[in-house]
Amino acid sequence: MTETIPPLGIIEGYFGEPWTWEDRGDVMRGLKPHGFSFFIYAPKADPYLRRRWQENHPADATAALERFSQACRDAGVAFGIGLTPYELHDDWTGEGKAALTARLKALGALRPDIVAILFDDMHGDIPGLAQTQTEIVHHAAAALPARLLMCPSYYSDDPVLDRVFGARPARYLEDLGRLLDPAVDVFWTGEEVCSREFTRGHLDRVADDLRRKPVLWDNYPVNDGPRMSRFLHLRAFTGRGGIAGSVAGHAINPALQPRLTLAPAMTLAMSYAQGDAYRYTAAFLEAARQCYGAELAAALETDLLTLNDSGLDRIPGERCTSLRAKYKAMGHPAADEVARFLEGGYMITGEAVQTQ
């Protein structure tokens, strides 16, 4: 039994070194034939979308965004941009509104199809949080003719959010659902920040709270952070079966390695398309062959346990050296990413997570 495939896309929302514009174009165009219909630019390392959100991008960055926006349109992919107005909900005054209006006007020049207002990564234990955030989102909706999404401060049931950002206000999701315009979509990462599985029971409960089906912000195959950056997330998607009717869309947060993101991403589309017939091991092999060719796919299959599950800290020195040489010799962009990973080239520090 197969199921209807929800809108699939990329939410570029990782910590660490951002992709190049060439990387983004390659991923966007590579996934379009497999049903990925939107790409939201929101890397944590772009300060002009986060801690310096009130400032416009420099001219060269603006020009690059304009080119990528046009490339998405040329490919038939919706272009989106995610803005994190850091702690604007602390002081939603006339001055704050004016700053947001000016910033949205500048972003509107990029002609985004999607604008995401993101309230993640900031404290939320303040009175009237849902009311204030709703007003901010509605202000953005009035300023820009684009599809609006928002990411709540508490975007998962995971108690780690309460430990890091303060206790969530009582009935926070229910208040958002009641107050937000029904046209605004809401991101949700599941029962955990990095959910291992999504179930209809959980998602339908969230939909009841929000009075709309959530758009999944799926934190796989993302591998940012001091711990996860020691692993390559190559395996096929699992734990996503039977949920198409419970979501309004499904966006994946990609890995730090753009081309190594392609095969796992393709398996998500396969899992929806194949339904009960989906086999994750076979899906990985088929996706890897399509994305990388038979030689590299076979190498990744052989080394999957080492790269995906053991990670850098548990690869003996000689083994790491031989693997690095093996992948460097292949002359393939995805193989180059494996080699760089084995050299420690994608490691993320705690400082990066705290400051981006």
Secondary structure, DSSP 8 states (H G I E B T S, - for coil): -------EEEEE--SSS---HHHHHHHHHHHGGGTEEEEEE--TT-GGGTTTTTS---HHHHHHHHHHHHHHHHHT-EEEEEE--TTGGG--SHHHHHHHHHHHHHHHTT--SEEEEE--SS---STTHHHHHHHHHHHHHHH--SEEEEE-SS-BS-THHHHHH----TTHHHHHHHHS-TTSEEEE-BSSSS-S---HHHHHHHHHHHTS--EEEE--S---STTGGGS---S---S-TT-GGG-SEEEE---SSHHHHHHHHHHHHHHHHHGGG--HHHHHHHHHHHHH-HHHHHHHHHHHIIIIII-GGGS-HHHHHHHHHHHHTT--HHHHHHHHHHTTTT---HHHHHH-
